[in-house]
Amino acid sequence: MNKIISRFLRDLAEIVDRINVDGRPRKAVVPMFTVSVILTFLVSIMDDPRIWLVASAYVIILIIASRHMLRFISKAILYLVFLSVIIGLPILVTGNTSINSIHDIVTVRYQLSTGLPEFVKFVVRVTLAPLPLIATLYFIGWPNLARQLYSVPLLRKITALTTIFILHLPRLLRHTLSLLLAREARHFDNSLKRQWKSLSTVVGDLIITSASYSRKLQQAIEARTFNEYPFEVRR
């Protein structure tokens, strides 16, 4: 299990790093971002195959326009499918995407005829929904988009916060990975029970480390901007 989690954390950090790369200047940065957000929103709330085809065509066009995006998108699709399958497994039993009460769980019946189509639609929708946004951020690069959004006064605060989050998330993921590897190296018993105990202890250390790092980041921002940063730094 630790190997799977380690691979996931490493690949996720790589994906975020690649999004944060300042790519070639693009002319239609904001319109592309707007279109990707609209497609992501529509795919996430609608079961219309026509919307799915439009979103898929949009992603394919960006893959063709960018030489190295296919490997990046393939990793994203792999993890999205994996997570959506795990989350959507109860749909195979319930036959729908909602459980409203304990009674629904107790009296549930296996409904393959209705559950399987709903499960497939759920996996497709969950996998496809974020792809237009992910592909767009890879294509234009977050720094290019941030410069455009920062010029809008109402978006300065959220843009600054998002930039800090994207910039420092890979560091936090790699620190989590180092904690997992350190604990695995100290234990000769690699049973599933021991692995779950290791994961539970990592959460506490990660919260403490994140709080300490956030405090240092806050002090660095205050020291370099004289409290002129576009959002309030709270103690």
C-alpha positions as CSV (number, residue, x, y, z in Angstrom):
1,M,0.0,0.0,0.0
2,N,2.8,2.4,0.8
3,K,4.2,1.9,-2.6
4,I,0.9,2.9,-4.2
5,I,0.5,5.9,-1.9
6,S,4.2,7.0,-2.6
7,R,3.7,6.7,-6.3
8,F,0.5,8.7,-6.1
9,L,2.1,11.5,-4.0
10,R,5.1,11.7,-6.3
11,D,3.0,11.9,-9.5
12,L,0.6,14.4,-8.0
13,A,3.5,16.7,-7.0
14,E,4.9,16.3,-10.6
15,I,1.5,17.3,-12.0
16,V,1.2,20.4,-9.8
17,D,4.8,21.3,-10.7
18,R,4.1,21.1,-14.4
19,I,1.0,23.3,-14.1
20,N,3.1,25.9,-12.3
21,V,5.6,26.1,-15.2
22,D,5.6,29.5,-17.0
23,G,4.9,28.4,-20.5
24,R,5.0,30.3,-23.8
25,P,2.9,33.5,-23.7
26,R,-0.6,32.9,-24.9
27,K,-2.9,35.6,-26.3
28,A,-6.3,34.1,-25.3
29,V,-5.4,33.0,-21.8
30,V,-8.5,34.3,-20.0
31,P,-11.0,33.1,-22.7
32,M,-9.4,29.6,-22.7
33,F,-9.6,29.5,-18.9
34,T,-13.2,30.6,-18.9
35,V,-14.2,28.0,-21.5
36,S,-12.4,25.3,-19.5
37,V,-14.3,26.3,-16.3
38,I,-17.6,26.3,-18.1
39,L,-17.0,22.9,-19.6
40,T,-15.8,21.5,-16.2
41,F,-19.0,22.8,-14.6
42,L,-21.3,21.5,-17.3
43,V,-19.8,18.0,-17.4
44,S,-19.9,17.7,-13.6
45,I,-23.7,18.5,-13.4
46,M,-25.0,17.0,-16.7
47,D,-25.4,13.5,-18.1
48,D,-25.7,14.8,-21.7
49,P,-23.2,12.8,-24.0
50,R,-23.1,15.9,-26.2
51,I,-21.4,17.9,-23.5
52,W,-19.0,15.0,-22.9
53,L,-18.1,14.9,-26.6
54,V,-17.5,18.7,-26.6
55,A,-15.2,18.5,-23.5
56,S,-13.4,15.5,-24.9
57,A,-12.8,17.3,-28.3
58,Y,-11.5,20.4,-26.4
59,V,-9.0,18.3,-24.4
60,I,-7.9,16.4,-27.6
61,I,-7.3,19.7,-29.4
62,L,-5.1,20.9,-26.5
63,I,-3.2,17.6,-26.5
64,I,-2.5,18.0,-30.3
65,A,-1.4,21.6,-29.8
66,S,1.0,20.6,-27.0
67,R,3.7,18.0,-27.7
68,H,4.2,16.7,-24.2
69,M,0.7,16.9,-22.7
70,L,-0.3,13.3,-23.6
71,R,1.8,11.7,-20.8
72,F,0.6,14.3,-18.4
73,I,-3.1,13.9,-19.2
74,S,-2.7,10.1,-19.2
75,K,-1.5,10.2,-15.6
76,A,-4.3,12.5,-14.6
77,I,-6.9,10.2,-16.3
78,L,-5.5,7.1,-14.6
79,Y,-5.8,8.5,-11.1
80,L,-9.2,10.1,-11.8
81,V,-10.6,6.7,-13.0
82,F,-9.1,4.9,-10.0
83,L,-10.6,7.3,-7.5
84,S,-14.0,7.5,-9.3
85,V,-14.3,3.7,-9.4
86,I,-13.6,3.4,-5.7
87,I,-16.1,6.2,-4.9
88,G,-18.8,4.9,-7.3
89,L,-18.8,1.2,-6.3
90,P,-21.9,1.6,-4.1
91,I,-23.8,2.6,-7.3
92,L,-23.6,-0.9,-8.6
93,V,-25.6,-2.0,-5.5
94,T,-28.0,0.9,-5.1
95,G,-28.7,1.5,-8.8
96,N,-28.6,5.3,-8.3
97,T,-26.2,8.0,-7.1
98,S,-27.9,8.9,-3.9
99,I,-28.6,7.2,-0.5
100,N,-30.9,9.3,1.6
101,S,-31.1,7.3,4.8
102,I,-29.9,4.3,6.8
103,H,-33.0,2.5,5.5
104,D,-31.7,2.8,2.0
105,I,-28.5,1.0,3.0
106,V,-30.3,-1.7,5.0
107,T,-32.9,-2.5,2.4
108,V,-30.6,-2.2,-0.6
109,R,-30.8,-4.8,-3.3
110,Y,-28.3,-5.7,-6.0
111,Q,-29.4,-4.0,-9.2
112,L,-26.9,-4.7,-11.9
113,S,-29.2,-3.9,-14.7
114,T,-29.7,-0.3,-13.5
115,G,-26.6,0.0,-11.4
116,L,-24.0,-0.7,-14.1
117,P,-25.1,2.0,-16.5
118,E,-25.3,4.5,-13.7
119,F,-21.9,3.5,-12.5
120,V,-20.4,3.9,-16.0
121,K,-21.9,7.3,-16.4
122,F,-20.6,8.3,-12.9
123,V,-17.1,7.2,-13.7
124,V,-17.1,9.0,-17.1
125,R,-18.5,12.2,-15.7
126,V,-16.1,12.3,-12.7
127,T,-13.1,11.5,-14.9
128,L,-13.9,13.9,-17.7
129,A,-15.1,16.9,-15.7
130,P,-11.7,18.2,-14.5
131,L,-9.8,17.4,-17.7
132,P,-10.6,20.6,-19.6
133,L,-9.4,22.7,-16.7
134,I,-6.3,20.5,-16.1
135,A,-5.4,20.5,-19.8
136,T,-5.9,24.3,-20.0
137,L,-3.7,25.0,-17.0
138,Y,-1.0,22.7,-18.5
139,F,-1.2,24.4,-21.8
140,I,-1.1,28.1,-20.7
141,G,0.7,27.6,-17.4
142,W,-0.6,29.0,-14.1
143,P,1.9,32.0,-14.0
144,N,0.5,33.2,-17.4
145,L,-3.0,33.0,-16.2
146,A,-2.2,34.5,-12.8
147,R,-0.7,37.6,-14.4
148,Q,-3.9,38.2,-16.3
149,L,-6.2,37.6,-13.3
150,Y,-4.1,39.7,-11.1
151,S,-4.8,42.7,-13.2
152,V,-8.5,42.5,-12.1
153,P,-8.8,44.1,-8.7
154,L,-11.6,41.8,-7.5
155,L,-9.5,38.7,-8.4
156,R,-6.2,39.8,-6.8
157,K,-6.8,38.2,-3.4
158,I,-8.0,34.7,-4.7
159,T,-5.2,34.8,-7.4
160,A,-2.5,35.4,-4.8
161,L,-3.8,32.7,-2.5
162,T,-4.1,30.2,-5.3
163,T,-0.6,31.0,-6.5
164,I,0.8,30.4,-3.0
165,F,-1.1,27.1,-2.8
166,I,0.1,25.8,-6.2
167,L,3.6,26.9,-5.4
168,H,3.9,25.2,-2.1
169,L,1.7,22.1,-2.5
170,P,4.4,20.0,-4.2
171,R,6.7,20.7,-1.3
172,L,4.1,19.5,1.2
173,L,3.4,16.4,-0.9
174,R,7.1,15.5,-1.1
175,H,7.4,16.0,2.6
176,T,4.6,13.6,3.2
177,L,6.3,11.1,1.0
178,S,9.6,11.5,2.9
179,L,7.7,10.9,6.2
180,L,6.1,7.7,4.8
181,L,9.4,6.4,3.5
182,A,11.1,7.1,6.8
183,R,8.5,5.2,8.8
184,E,8.6,2.3,6.4
185,A,12.4,2.1,6.7
186,R,12.2,1.8,10.5
187,H,9.7,-1.1,10.5
188,F,10.5,-4.6,9.4
189,D,6.9,-5.6,9.8
190,N,5.2,-4.5,6.5
191,S,1.8,-5.9,7.3
192,L,-1.4,-4.0,6.4
193,K,-2.1,-3.2,10.1
194,R,1.4,-1.7,10.5
195,Q,1.0,0.3,7.3
196,W,-2.3,1.8,8.5
197,K,-0.6,2.7,11.8
198,S,2.2,4.5,9.9
199,L,-0.4,6.5,7.9
200,S,-2.2,7.6,11.0
201,T,1.0,8.9,12.6
202,V,2.0,10.8,9.5
203,V,-1.2,12.8,9.6
204,G,-0.3,14.4,13.0
205,D,3.3,15.1,12.0
206,L,2.1,16.6,8.7
207,I,-0.3,19.0,10.5
208,I,2.4,20.2,12.8
209,T,4.9,20.7,10.0
210,S,2.3,22.5,7.8
211,A,1.5,24.9,10.7
212,S,5.2,25.6,11.2
213,Y,5.8,26.2,7.5
214,S,2.7,28.4,7.2
215,R,4.0,30.5,10.1
216,K,7.4,31.0,8.4
217,L,5.7,31.8,5.1
218,Q,3.5,34.4,6.8
219,Q,6.6,36.0,8.4
220,A,8.4,36.0,5.0
221,I,5.5,37.7,3.3
222,E,5.2,40.3,5.9
223,A,9.0,41.0,5.9
224,R,9.1,41.5,2.1
225,T,5.9,43.4,1.5
226,F,5.5,45.6,4.5
227,N,1.8,44.4,4.9
228,E,1.1,45.5,1.3
229,Y,0.2,42.1,0.1
230,P,-3.2,41.9,-1.5
231,F,-4.7,39.9,1.4
232,E,-4.7,40.3,5.1
233,V,-2.1,38.1,7.0
234,R,-3.7,36.9,10.2
235,R,-1.9,35.8,13.3
